[in-house]
Amino acid sequence: MTVAADIATDWQHVDGIEDVTYTRRLPSGDATDAAKAHRESLNFRETMLNGPAGLQPTDIVWVLWAATLAYTPSQGDTITDSAADVWTILSATGATIGATAIKYRCICRKQ
């Protein structure tokens, strides 16, 4: 028996999805992209590393869904949420299955 699953569209079944604008910082200018994302809290480890890692209590995690992005997020890029608040990406890690990126977990700081 095989299980067929299209996990690239799982974002459609997650509560709290927002339409955001992802802005990639390029040497020649910015490139923007509409994306689907949701917010998460910092995990326990990140909270415990708060001071040494340079994180602040107001930092949050944005999860960007790869199927809705044209770019791979990286440090210094920004996310503008539905309230027009701008968040700078401090770090981004991808979750993959095989070689396929599913989502990116971005620790962000509000500008």
N, C-alpha and C positions, 0 to 999 in steps of 0.2 A: 504494500500500500504506500502511495506517495501522498504527500501533503503539498498542495500548491498554495502559496501565499504571496501576495504582493504587499510586502511590508513597507514599500516606498511611500504608500499612501496612508499609512497608519495615523498620520497626523490628523486625519479627518475624524478620528475616533477619540481624540484626547480633549479633555475639558480645558478651557482657558486659552484656546488658540487665538492668537491675535494676528492681524495683518500688520506687518512691520516693513520698514524700508531699511535694507542693508546697504551700507555705503562702503565700498572698497577703496582704500587709500592707495593711489598709484602715483608714481613719480611724475607722470604727465597729467594728473588730474584725477578727479573722483569718478567712479563708476557706480551707479546705483541699481538696485534690484529689489523688486517686491518679493516678500517671503512670508512664510507662515512660521510662527514661533510661539512658544509659551515660556512662562517664567517658572523658575524653581529656586528654592533656598540653597545656600551653600550647604554642603554636606558636613557631617560631624568633623571629619579630618580637616577640611578647609577652615572650619570655625576654630578648631584648636590651634591651627597654624596662623590664625588671624594676624597677630603682631609680627612674628618672624617672616611670614610670607608677604607682608605689606598689604594685606587685605583689610578692608574697613567693614564695620558692621552693616553699612548701607549697600555694600556690593551685593549683586545678585547674579544668578545664572539665567541666561537666555538659552533655550534649546531651539536651534534653527534646523528645520527639516530640509535635508539635502535635495529632495525631489522638487523643492520650491525655490532653489537657489541656482544661480549660474556660476557662482564662484565658491571657492573654499575659504571660509573665514580665517583671518589671522590677526595677530596683535596689532592694535592701532586702528583697525576698521571700526565702524560705528553701526549701531542699530538705533533707529528712531521708532519709538513705539506709537500706539494709537493716540496717546495723549500729547504727542509731539516732543516727548522727553528724549534726549539723545544719550546713549550709553556707549562708552568706549570699551572695546574688547581688550581685556588684559591678557587672557589666554584662551585658546580654543583647542579642543580635542574632538576628534571624530569617532563616531561609533560605526563600525563597519560589519558587514556580513560578507565573508569572502573578500573580494576586492571592491564591493559596492558600498559606498558611503550611504548611511541611512539618516544620521543626524549629527549635529555638531553641538557640543556643550561648551558654551562661552561664558567665562566669568567676566562680568562687566561692572564698570563704575559709571554712575550718572555724572554727566558733565555739568 
